[in-house]
Amino acid sequence: MELTMSKHKLVPLAVIMMALGATPALAGLGPIKVLSSAGEAFEAEIPVLDENPQGAVVVRLADRNHYSLIAPYTISAERLHFSLLRRADGVVSKVRVSGPSDFPEPLLNFAVEMSWPAGRVVREFEVDYLRDGPHHKKKSPIHDDNGKKLCRWNRSIDWITSAWES
């Protein structure tokens, strides 16, 4: 006996499951967070979601020959390096992605593969590293009346010294 279900019957079932809180848990690799600003060496982190890989865990650029559905990589993808970050209890919590400070293209397209003896996860990423990273404003130095650059601490010390001398 073959059970078949039309697409029209699956949609209400999915809505009911979501309403009851039976949504599938997200597992694998989360969204990438770029930590570096423009001009800095590329640094990013990818959280590991609902996975607890045990044994020898390996993280690397996914081989496009093994995953035919992965979009083409940008040339700079080969310049990225991957490492694992572990919590104090040894559980893998994040994947660290690092690379040079300059890339010839505005977007990075790549996929990360994390594998261990009992499983594997692969996720593609497209990163606009100039837009997605934090934006640090350069702090302008404070100038005294003579045009000298001072920091706030020195200005306070100068004021205290002047008050004691008078």
Secondary structure, DSSP 8 states (H G I E B T S, - for coil): ------HHHHHHHHHHHHHTT------EE---EE---TTS-EEEEEEEES----SS-EEEE--TTT-TTS----GGGGG-EEEEEE-TTS-EEEEEEEE-S--SSS-EEEEEEEEETTEEEEEEEEE-HHHHS--------EE-TTS-EE-HHHHHHHHHHHHHH-
